[in-house]
Amino acid sequence: MAKLAVISEPALASGFALAGVEVYAAATPAEAKRVLLALMDEPDMGVIAIPAGYLSALDEATRRRVSGSTKPVVVAVPSGVPTEVGERRSRQIAEMIRRAIGFRITFRGG
């Protein structure tokens, strides 16, 4: 069975841990990159969730590796900050799904 891991900002790590998720706290984008690359090399890793800010801070070569990876799938999760004005939560979720599976979806009323 494939594993799920979350790379999280330290302030949110305990919440993921309480939910039973394998969580790795990373205080900086550089630390998150180190953890991400190690997790991507694990053969039984299926999905890695990482804060969108850490993902966007990756260097170009690492971003190419992440975007080309089908196992594990790397998905960006919104950070703990509120969404921008006018941006709906459904758009964020649809974008995460598009990145994970390669298809764009739409939600009714969105």
C-alpha positions in Angstrom: 0.0 0.0 0.0 1.3 3.4 -0.9 2.0 5.9 1.9 0.9 9.5 2.3 3.3 12.0 3.8 2.8 15.7 4.6 5.6 18.3 4.7 4.2 21.0 6.9 5.1 24.3 8.5 5.9 23.7 12.1 2.8 25.5 13.4 0.5 23.1 11.5 2.5 19.8 12.0 0.8 18.7 15.1 -2.7 18.9 13.5 -1.6 16.6 10.7 0.0 14.3 13.2 -3.2 14.1 15.3 -5.0 13.1 12.1 -2.7 10.2 11.8 -0.7 11.4 8.8 3.0 10.9 8.5 4.2 14.5 8.9 7.6 16.2 8.6 7.9 19.7 10.0 10.0 22.1 7.9 10.8 25.6 9.0 12.3 26.8 5.8 11.9 26.1 2.1 15.4 24.6 2.0 14.5 22.2 4.8 11.3 21.3 2.9 13.3 20.6 -0.2 15.6 18.2 1.6 12.7 16.3 3.1 10.8 16.3 -0.2 13.7 14.8 -2.1 14.3 12.1 0.5 10.6 11.2 0.5 10.5 11.0 -3.3 13.2 8.4 -3.2 11.2 6.1 -0.9 9.7 3.2 -3.0 6.4 2.9 -1.1 5.6 6.7 -1.1 2.4 7.4 -3.0 1.5 11.0 -2.2 3.4 13.9 -0.7 1.6 17.1 0.3 3.7 20.2 0.7 2.7 23.8 1.3 2.3 25.8 -1.9 4.8 28.4 -0.7 7.5 25.8 -0.2 6.7 24.2 -3.6 7.0 27.5 -5.4 10.3 28.3 -3.7 11.9 25.2 -5.3 14.7 25.6 -7.8 13.8 24.9 -11.5 15.5 21.4 -11.6 13.6 20.2 -8.5 10.3 21.7 -9.8 10.8 19.7 -13.1 11.4 16.5 -11.1 8.3 17.1 -9.0 6.0 18.0 -11.9 7.2 15.0 -13.9 6.7 12.5 -11.0 3.8 10.1 -11.2 4.8 8.1 -8.2 4.9 9.7 -5.8 2.4 12.4 -6.7 3.4 15.7 -5.1 0.5 18.1 -4.4 0.6 21.6 -3.1 -1.7 22.5 -0.2 -2.6 26.0 0.7 -0.8 27.4 3.6 -2.6 28.5 6.8 -3.2 32.0 5.4 -6.6 33.1 4.1 -7.2 33.0 0.4 -6.8 36.1 -1.7 -9.8 38.3 -2.3 -12.0 36.9 -5.0 -10.3 33.5 -5.0 -12.7 30.7 -4.1 -11.7 27.6 -2.2 -13.1 25.5 -5.0 -10.6 27.0 -7.4 -7.8 26.0 -5.1 -9.0 22.5 -4.8 -9.5 22.2 -8.5 -6.0 23.4 -9.1 -4.6 20.8 -6.6 -6.5 18.1 -8.4 -5.4 19.2 -11.8 -1.7 19.1 -10.7 -2.2 15.7 -9.1 -4.1 13.9 -11.9 -3.6 16.1 -14.9 -7.2 17.0 -15.5 -9.0 20.3 -14.9 -12.4 20.0 -13.2 -15.1 22.5 -12.3 -17.5 22.7 -9.5 -21.1 23.7 -9.8 -21.6 27.3 -8.8 -17.9 28.0 -9.1 
